[in-house]
Amino acid sequence: MPTASRPFIASAGTGIVAATVALIGAPWWLTLAAFSCFALALVVMGVQSVFPQESEHRLAWWRDRRRHQQLRRQTAVPRQSRTDRQRAGGGTGQGE
């Protein structure tokens, strides 16, 4: 099944090969800079493919995320500290 990412993958593969051939014999810092820029471009493309780009979709995504976090905070069970467990008779869990 063809996907929208296939042309990008083919272009990325071609770009890597072309950059490798062009940078043969180049100083190490130039090679590092070129591949760092390429890696940054891949990260940006990955972020854009994960997060919605249309304005109304992006707004809905952030609202759902915020609502989910608020629900998690409301239903979270408060953690007991070690001293509270000892006072309640729970002990430390060691050697009991």
N, C-alpha and C positions, 0 to 999 in steps of 0.2 A: 504494500500500500504506500503510495508516494506521500511524503509529508513536505511541509514548507521548509523544514530544516535541511533536507537533502541537498539543495543547491548551495546552501551555506557550507555544509560539510565538504562538498567537492571543491568549493572555492578556497576553503581553509587549508585543505590538503595541498592544493596547487600552490597556495601562497607560502606554505611552510617549505615545500620543496624548492620553490624559486628563491626564497630568502636564504636557504641553506646553501644553494649553489652560488648565489651572489656574495655570500659572506665567507666563502672559503678563502683562507689566508688573511682575513681581516683581523684587526686587533680584537682581543677578547672583550674589551669594554664596548666596542661597537656591536659585536654579536650579542652581548648581554642586553644592550639597550634595544636592539631590534626585536629580540624575542620577548623582552619585557613589555614592549608596546603591543606586540601580538597577543600576549597573555592578557593584558588589560582589555583589549578589544573582545576577547573571548568571554571574559567576566561580564563585561557590559552587555554582550549579546545574551548571555545566560540570564542575567537579571531581567532584561527586557522580555525574555520568553516566559519567565515565571510570574512576574507581576503584570497585572492588566495595564494597558496603555491608554485605553479610551477613558475620557474624563469621568463619565457616569459609572463605568465599571470600577475604576480606581476608587472612587468615592464609596461605592458599595462595599468593596473589599476592605477598606479601612474601617468602615462602620461595623462590619461583621467581626473584624479582628478585635476592635475595641469592645464590642458587646461580649465576645467570647472571654476576653480577659476580665471584664467586670464580673461575669458569671463565675469564673474560676475563683476570683477573690471572695465572692459572697459565699460560695459553697465549700471553701477550703477549711479543713479541720485545723484548728490552731495546734501548733506543736508544743509539747510540754518540754520544759527544760529538765536537766538531770536532777536539779535540786527539788523541783516539783514532784518528780517521780519518786524520789527518795522519801519525801514527806508523805506521799500517798501510800507508801509501803511497797512500792514497786521494786525497790532496790536498784542496783546498778547493772544487774544482769551478769555479773562476774562471780563465779564461785557459789552460786546459790543452788 
